[in-house]
Amino acid sequence: MDDDQRYRAVRSRDSRFDGVFYTAVRTTGIYCRPSCPAVTPRRENVRFYRSAAAAQESGYRACKRCRPDTVPGSAEWNVRADVVGRAMRLINDGAVDRGGVSAVADSLGYSERQLNRLLTTEVGAGPLALARTERAHTARILVETTDLPMADTAFAAGFASVRQFNETMRAIYDRSPGRMREDAHGGTLATGSGTITLRLPYRGRIDLSGMLPFLGERAVPGVEEYIDGVYRRTLRLANGPGIVELSPASGSRTTGGHVLCRLRLTEPRDLAGAVRRCRSLLDLDADPEAVAEILGPDPLLGPVLRARPGVRAPGHVDPAELTVRAVLGQQVSVKAARTLAGRLVERFGEPLGRPEGALTHTFPTPDALAAADPTEMSIPVARGRALVEVAAALADGRVDLGPGCDRDEAERRLVGLRGIGPWTARYVRMRGLGDPDVFLETDLGVRKALERSALPATPAAAARGALAWSPWRSYATHLLWASSAHDEHRERRGR
């Protein structure tokens, strides 16, 4: 987009571009999301930025009315496989706070100077500024939704000092943290129940009625459960285990809604990491309009997409866990894979200090599985050996599935391990690494969907046909899986 196109989006208050770019008003010193309901400023007074951090670096404060820091992230960073895309995924995952800019640069194979130049050119801000924006957003959530003391809030959000915390919050939000808390709670602090309740925003529409049951069907006993439209699971976070509950919020079927998220954390400083994992799980940064533009006109996928508008490609909270579960699920049904994973959890998972209903464990770590005896896993010994080898490769870093990994290299290394074939590696790439452009041409469900529509279903022919669905082939895969249920429902109505 050029600036004239961006300005037209602002004039029409088009929420599809919230998070894709930000608009700043020179005369007021404030930056907004494109859909801000305020009076549209004159064109000569508007500046556009690729990131909130870039607007802040230029001296602009966040709008109190549209709260531009709360918008969904740009879907671009999930699509891009270059160094900037990988760097943005790492920074959004908190890598700068954990290891500094040098650690991020080293993991990407670049110098700090090169990384800073690339990010500044592409998004208008360097890694430190981008990380600062993430810290401020986390701090705002803690200030407005908990009664955590301000000093604890500052360090939990990743700030080095209370002074830095106060200065940053005033610079970005034009209010002190104490005033922000008073405004949020009407002068009354939260109850301190230990649960943080959030609204996770998304753009466009969302098919939660299809996605949450998809996760529930695969829920591993002890780790996950799905009851009455609510999905819950345990999380293994940097400072201790957590529990998340995800459910539709009011307006979840309309444009620009929210998913209700309740978190119980061991340490508040894990809030940002937990939120990022939940957003990845539900693919909340997706752009359903862009997906529909490519897949909607297709004669096979279009009817399914219209029946399930806002379809997403469910990700996962932990790529290592997904990899283990994918190996367990090879050549068995979804129900059988759940049973096998549940046994693994019971034997090798870490029990929660405070179990909550059916949630009793976190999923076994790669280290725990790498040290296990393959003959004691209640699965065929050959698969047990493959599982141990995969876990060892994940534990010692031979296979990198982190947010900044090279997806092509990760897939190659996975296929090089005993017991992992192309389908498993690509399934991990699609769900564990959040790649939106993966097509599982050898998948049984995909083949049956193509055969039902009298389309070529051999892997080679299916892969060629799927090229027309790029760069959204992961969404096409999910639509093909859903098409069988759609066809069966249509047949029942016809009878």
N, C-alpha and C positions, 0 to 999 in steps of 0.2 A: 504494500500500500504506500501511496505517496501522501503528503500532508493534506492535500485537498480532499482525498478520499477519506482520510481520518476525520477531517472537519465535518464532512457530510455525515459520517457515523455519529459524531457528537451531536450534530443538529437533530438527528432522528432519535437520539438517546438509545442507540442500538446496544443492548446488553450482551450481544454475541462477542463484542470486542473488549468486554471488561477483563482485565488481566493480560490482554494481548498488547495494549499500549495504554499510556496514561496521558492525560491532558492537563497542562499547567497554565494558569492565567497570570500573565506578567503584572497586571495592575493590582492584583490582590495577594500575590505570593502564595497561592494555594493550588494544589494539584488534586485532580478528581479522576474517577472512572469515567469512561465515555457515556455511560447511561445516567450520570448525575442529573437529578431533577431540577437543579438550579437553572436560572436563566442562562441561555447559551451566550458565552462571551463573543465579542467581535473577533473576527478572524485574525486581525493584526496583533491582537493581544494574547494569542494562544501559542503555546509551545507544546511539542509532542515528545514523549519519552518512551523507550522500550521497556523500562522497568521503574518500579517505585523508587528503587535505590538511586537511579539516575536523576529523578526529579528532586529527591532529597539532597543529593550532592550539589544540585544547582540552587539550593536555598529555598525550595518550596516546602510548605507544610501540608499535611494530609487534611482533606476536607472533612469537617465534622458531620456533614450531612450524608454524604454517600459512602464515607469510610473506605477509601480505595484500597487500603491494605488488607481488607477482608475478602477480596474477590478471588475466584479460582485462579490457579496458576495457568500459564500459557501452555496449550497442548503442544506447542512447537518443541518444547524441550524433551518430550517423550518421543517425538518423531525423529529428531536429529541424532545422528550417530557420530558427528564430528566432535572435535575436542571441546568446542563451546557448549554443545548439548550435554556432553559428559560432565563438563565442569559445572554447569548449572544444576544437574541432578545431584552432584556431590555437595555443592554448597547448600542446596535446599535440604539435604539430608543432615546438615550440621557438621560437615567435615572440617570447616574452618575453625569452628569452636573446639572441636576435639583435637586437631593436630596442627592448626595454623595453615597459612597459605602455602608454606613450603611443602607440607604433606600432600596437599591437593595437587600442587604442581608436579611433585615427584611421581604420584600415582598416574598422572597423565603423560609423563615423559617430557615435560616442558620445564623451562626455568620460570621462576616467579615473574620476572620481567616480561617474558613472552606471554604468560597466562594473563597478566594484567592488561597488556596491550590488546590481546584478542578479545577479552571480555569488554573492555572499554569501547572498542570499535563496534562490537556487536550489540551490546545492551546499554552502553552509556555509563557503566560503573564497573569498578574493579571488584575483586573477590571480597576485600574487607568491607566495602560499602554494601555489597549484596548481603553479606553475613550480618552486618549491623541492622539492616532492615528486617531480617528474619528474627533477630534477637528482640527487636522492638515489638514486633507482632506477637511473639510468645509472651513478652512481658505484659502487653496490653491484655491478653487473655487472662493471665494470672491476676492482674490487678482488678479486672472487672468481674471475674467469676469466682474468686476465692477470697478468704480472709487471711491469706499468708502474709506475715509481716513483710514490709517493703524491702528490708535488707535481704531477707530470704528470697523474695521475688527477684531481686536484681541478680543474685548469683545463680538462681535456678534458671533464669533466662539466658545466662551466659555472659553477663556483664562482669568486667574485672573489678568494678568498684561501685558503691552506691552513688557516688558523685557522677560517674559516667552514665549510670542508669538514669538519674534525674535529668541530666543535661540532654541526653538523647531523647527522652520522652517529651520534654518541653520543646525541643527543636522540631520533632516530627509531628506531635499532636497539639502543640501550643497550650498544653495544660500540664500541671504537675501530676505525678502519679496519685497523690492523695485526692486531688480534685476529680480525677478520672474515676476513682473508686466511689467517691460520694455521688457522682452523677449516675454511675451504673446501679448503685444499690439504694439510691434515695436517702443516703446517710446511714443506712443500716447494713452492716457487714453480713456476709454469708454465714451459714450455720456451722461450717467446719466439719461437714459430714464425711469428708475424705473423697467425695465424688465431684468431679469437674464435669459440668454439662456444657456442651458446645453445639453450635450449629455449623455444619460443614457445608459451605456453599458450592454450587455447581452451576454451569451455564446450560442454557437450553432446557431440554426435558431429560428425564431419567427413568429407565425401566426398572425401578426397584422391585416391582412385583415379579420380574423375571430373574433379577440378579441375586436377591437375598435367598430365594429358594435354591438357586444354583449352588450357592455356598452352603446352604443348609443340607442339601442332598449329600454333600461331601464332608460334612462335619465329623471330625474325629472325636470319639468319646474321650472325655476328660479334658479336652482342649477347646472344643467348640460345641455350641448347641444352637438350634434354631427352633423357636417356639412362638406360635401366634404372630408371625410376621416380624419377630425381633431376632437378630443374629448377635450372638455373644461369643467371645473367645478370649483366651489368655494371650498375653504378649510377653516376649522376652526382651527387655529393654536394658540399656546400658547400666542403670543403677538399681535394677531389681525388676521383678515381674509386675505386670499390670493386667487389668481386665478391661475390655471395651465392650460396649453395647451399642449397636447400630440399628436404627429403625427409621421408617419414613416420618418426616415432620409435616406439619400442616403446609399445604401448597407444594408438596413434593412432585405433583403431576403437572405443575405449571412451569412456565419459563422462569429460570433463575431462582429456584427454590433452595432448600437446605435439607441435609440429612441430620437427624438428631443423633448426637454422639455423647455417651456417658462414659467417663474414664475413671477408674480407680487405680492410682499409681502408688508405687512404693516411695518414689521421690518426685516432687513437682518438676524438677529440672528435666525429666524425661517427657514432658508434655509435648514439646515440638517434635521429637522423634516418633511418639505415638500417633500424633495427628498426621504426620507424613505417611506413616504406614497405613492408616485408615484411608487416606485419600488415594493411595496407590491401590489398595484392596478394591475400592469401589470405582476406580478410574474417574475420579471427580474432576480432573483437569481436562477431560476430553472435550472436544468440540463436536457435538452431535450434528450441527448444521453442516459442517464440512464432510462428515461421514455420509450424511444423507444425500449430499450433492453428488457424490460418486456412486453410492450403492442404491440410492432411491430409484433411479431410472432402470435398473437391471430387472428383467422380467422374472427372474427367480427370487432375488433378494428383496425387491421392492415391496411386494405384498406382505412379507414377513415384517419388514421395517415399518410399514404403515400400521400393522397390527400391534407392534411393540415399539412405539416411538421412543427415542432416547436410549436405544440399546447401548450398553457399555461392554468393555472387554474386562471382566473381573481380573484383578491382579492378585497379589498376595502380600502378607505382612512380612514374610521371611523367605527369600529365594532358596536358602539352604533347606528349610523345612519342605518347601514345595518339591525340591529335587528328590529328597528322600521319599516323599509320598508318591511321586511320579514313578520311581523305580519299583516301589511296592505295588503300584497299581497296574504294572505291565501285564497284559494277558489275563486280567481278572476283571470282574464287574466292579462298578463303583461301590456297591454295598460290601463286596468282599475286601476291597482296598481299605474301606473305613475300618472294618474289623481288624485287619492286619495292623493298620496304623495304631488302633486303640491298644492292641497288645504291646506294641513297641513303646507306647507312651507309658503304659502301666509298669513296664519293666525298666525302662531307661530314662523316662521323663523325670523332671524335678518337681516334687510336690510343692504346692503353694502353702505358704505359711498360714494363709487364711482362705481356705476353699470357699467357693461361692456357688452353692447349688451343685450342678453337675460339673462345674469347672474345677478341676482338682490339681492339674499339672500344667507345666509348660512343656512344649514339644522337646524331645531329646536334642541335645546339641550335637554338632558334628564330632566334637571331641569325644563325647560319651559313646557314640555309635562306632567311631573309629577304633575304640579300645574294646569293643564287644566281641564275644565269641559267635561266629556265624552260625554255629550249630545250636545256639540257644535263643534263636529269634522267632521260633514258631513259624518259620517260612522255609521253603526249599533251600537246602544248603548252598546251592549255586547262586541263588538270588541273595542269600545272606552274605556270601563273599563279595558279590558285586556291591551290595549296600555298604559294607565296611570299606571297600576301596573308594567308593564315591565319597563317603564321609571323611575318610582320611585326606582325600584331595581337597575337599572344602576346608578342612581344619588346618592343613599346612599351607594353604594359599596357592596350590598348583592350579586350582580353578577359582577365578575371581568372579563372584556374582554380585559385587557391590554396586551401588547406584552409578558409579562412574566407570564401570567396566566397559571394555570393548565387546560388544555383543557378538560380533563375528568370531572373535578369538574365544570367548566363553563357550560358544556352541561347538567350535572345533575341539576344544579341550574336553568337553563333556563326551562327545562322540568317541574320543580316544580312550575313554575309560571302559573297562570290562562291564558288560551288562547294560550299557546305555546305547540305544540306537538313535537314528535320526529323529523319530517321532518324539521320544522323550526329551531330547536336547532342544527341539524346537518348541515343545510344550512349555519347558522351563523358560525359554526365551520369551514366549508370548505372555505367560502369566507372571513368572518370577521377576523378569527384567522389564516388564511393561512395554515390550516392543509392539506397536500398533500394526505392524505390517508383516505378520507371520501367517502363512497358510499351511494347514496340516493336510496335505494332499493324500497321505497314506492313512488317514484316520477312518475308522469304520463308519462312524456317524456321518462324516462328510461324504464318503462314497455312497452311502445309502440315500442321502438327500439328493445327490446328483442323479443317481439312478432313477429315483422316483420322478424326477423331472425330465427323464429321457436325455440327459446330458452325458457327454463322455466322462467316465468315472475312473479310468485308469490313472494312476498317479501322475504320469507324464502329461496326459491330456488335461487333467484337472489343474495341474500347476500352470499350464499355458493359459487356460481359460481364466484363471484367477488373476493374471497380470492386469486385467482391466479393472480390478478392484483395489489396486495399489494406490495410495499408501495405507489403506485401511483393511488389509486382508485378515487381520486378527478379528475385526468386527464381522467380516464376512464369514469367518469360521464359526463364530458364535451364532450368527443368523442361520447358517446351514444346520447347526445342531438344533436350533429352535424350530426350523421349518417342518420337521417331522411332526412335532406336536401341533403346529399350525395346520398342516394338511389333515391330520386326524380329526381335529376339531371341525374343520370345514366339511369333511366327509360326514361326520355325525349330524351336523346341521342339515346337510343335504338329504339324509335319510329321514 
